[in-house]
């Protein structure tokens, strides 16, 4: 990596042994290893940050290319709105036996309006003790509902 030959490395180790001494050499090697590890971590972090910047620059470049391509396509193929939907009475004006054209959008038709009844539990009803009043099923016939509406209107 640094171009250190094995004989040069042996010479550095021998000088370190003489200068530092055999007693403190393991501690010096640990400190040296710690700092080499820290330097490698900083290098990895720098490289990761640099790679992230390159990746973001490439994404910006690709987004510019996609935007230019999208604008070119939109110029070549402008948006044409679909024809307006026929009103309900226009369907009656069709000739007998003609079915709806497949490109026409048909609106769903509601057959009957739903009637929402609030969930009320009478005070004398103990079959639903401990339940929340909204959790109790509400079954009400048309006569009972009409009678209740008339009572409310009368009061």
TORSEMAR-477756 format. One record per residue: x, y, z of N, C-alpha, C in turn; residue in three letters. Coordinates in steps of 0.1 Angstrom, whole numbers, plus 5000, padded with zeros to 4 digits. Example, Ala and Ser with C-alpha at 12.3 -4.5 7.8 and 13.67 -1.06 7.14 Angstrom:
<pts>
513249435078512349555078513249675078ala/512849785071513749895071512950005079ser/
</pts>
This chain:
<pts>
500849885000500050005000500950135000unk/501850135009502750255010504050225003unk/504250104998505550074991506550035001unk/506149985013507149945023507449795021unk/508749765019509249635017509249565030unk/509349425030509449355042510649385050unk/511849405044513049435051512949575058unk/512249665051512049805058511049795069unk/510049705068509149695079509849625091unk/510649535089511449465099512349565106unk/512949655099513849755105513049855113unk/511849895109510949985117510549915130unk/510149785129509749705141510949695151unk/512149675146513349665155513649795162unk/513449915154513750045160512650075171unk/511350035168510250055177510549975190unk/511049855189511349775200512449835209unk/513449885202514549945210514150075216unk/513350165209513050295214511950285224unk/510850215221509750205230510050115242unk/510650005239510949905249509949795248unk/510349675253509349555252508249565262unk/508349645272507349655282506149745277unk/506449855270505349945266504949925251unk/505649825244505349805230503849755228unk/503249665236501849625234500949745235unk/501149825245500249945247500450035235unk/501650065230501850145218501150085206unk/501149955204500549895193499049905193unk/498449895206497049915207496650055204unk/497350155208497050295205497150315190unk/498250265184498450275170497250215162unk/496850095166495650025160494450105162unk/494250165173493050255176492950365166unk/494150435164494150555155494050515141unk/494550405137494450355123492950315121unk/492250255130490850225129490050355127unk/490350455135489650585135489850645121unk/491050645116491350705103490550625092unk/490450495093489650425083488250455084unk/487650475096486250505098485950645091unk/486850735093486650875087486750865072unk/487650785067487750755052486450695047unk/485850595054484650535049483450635050unk/483450715060482350815061482450925050unk/483750965047483951065036483551005023unk/483850875021483550815008482050795007unk/481350755018479850745017479250875014unk/479750985020479151115018479351155003unk/480551124998480851164984479951084975unk/479850954977478950864969477550914969unk/477050964981475651014982475551144973unk/476551224974476451354966476451314951unk/477251224947477251174933475951124929unk/475351034937474050974935472951084933unk/472951184942471951294941472151374928unk/473351394924473651474912473151394900unk/473351254900472851174889471351174889unk/470651174900469251174901468651304896unk/469251414899468851544894468951554879unk/470051494874470251494859469251404852unk/468951294858467851204852466551274853unk/466151344864464951414865464751514854unk/465851594852465851694841465551624827unk/466251514825466051444812464551394811unk/464051334822462651284822461651404820unk/461951514826461051634824461051674810unk/462251684804462351734790461651634781unk/461851504783461151404775459651404777unk/459251424789457751434792457151554784unk/457851674785457351794778457351764763unk/458351704757458351674743457151584739unk/456851484748455751394745454451464746unk/454351554756453051634757452851724746unk/453951784740453851864728453351784716unk/453951674715453551584703452151524704unk/451751494716450451434718449651514728unk/448951624724448251704733447051634739unk/446651674751445451614757444151654751unk/443351554747442051584741441051544751unk/440151634757439251594767438151504761unk/437651404768436551314763435251394761unk/434451344752433151414749432351414762unk/431451514764430651524776429651404776unk/429351364788428451244790427051294786unk/426251204780424851234777424051244789unk/423051334789422151344801421251224801unk/420451204812419551084813418551084802unk/417951204799416851204789417351184775unk/418651204772419151174759419251024756unk/419250944766419250794764417850754759unk/416850824762415450794757415350834742unk/416150924738416050974724416750874714unk/417450774719418050684710417050594703unk/417450544692416550454684416250334692unk/415150264689414750144696415750034694unk/416149964704417049854703418549894703unk/418850024703420250064703420750054717unk/421949994719422549974732423450094734unk/423850124746424750234749426150204742unk/426750304737428050284730429050254741unk/430050174737431050134748431950254752unk/432050364744432950474749432150574757unk/430850564758430150654767430250614781unk/430350704790430350674804428950684809unk/428550574816427250574822427350594837unk/426450684842426450704856425550604863unk/425950554875425150454882423850524886unk/422850444886421550484890421150424904unk/420750514913420350464926418950424926unk/418650304929417250254928416350304940unk/416850294952416050354963417050424972unk/416450524979417350594988417350525002unk/418550515007418650445021418050535031unk/417450475041416950545053417750515065unk/418350615071419250595082418450615095unk/418450515103417650525116418650535127unk/418550635136419550635147419250515156unk/420350465162420250355171419950395185unk/418650375188418250415202417750285209unk/418150275221417750155229416750205239unk/415550145240414550185250415050165264unk/414650245273415050225287414650095293unk/413550035289413049905295413749785288unk/414449805277415049695270416349655278unk/416449535283417649495291418449385283unk/418049355271418749255263420149295259unk/420349415259421649465255422449525266unk/422349475278422949535290424549525288unk/425249625291426649625290427149665276unk/426349665266426749705253426549855250unk/427349905241427150045237425850045229unk/425050155231423750165223423950155208unk/425050205203425250195188425550055184unk/426049965193426349835189425149745188unk/423949785194422749705193422149705179unk/421749595174421149595161419749665161unk/419449745151418249815151417449755139unk/416249695142415349645133414049715135unk/413649775124412449865126411549845113unk/410349815115409449795103409049935098unk/408449935086407950055080406850115088unk/405950035093404850095101405350165114unk/406350095121406850155133407550285130unk/408350285119409050405115408150515112unk/407050485104406150585100405350645112unk/405050555122404350595134405250685142unk/406450655143407450735151407650865144unk/407650875131407851005124406551085126unk/405351025126404151105128404051155143unk/404551075152404551115166405451235168unk/406651235162407551345163407051465156unk/406351455145405751565138404651625146unk/403851545153402751595161403251665173unk/404351635179404751695191405651825189unk/
</pts>
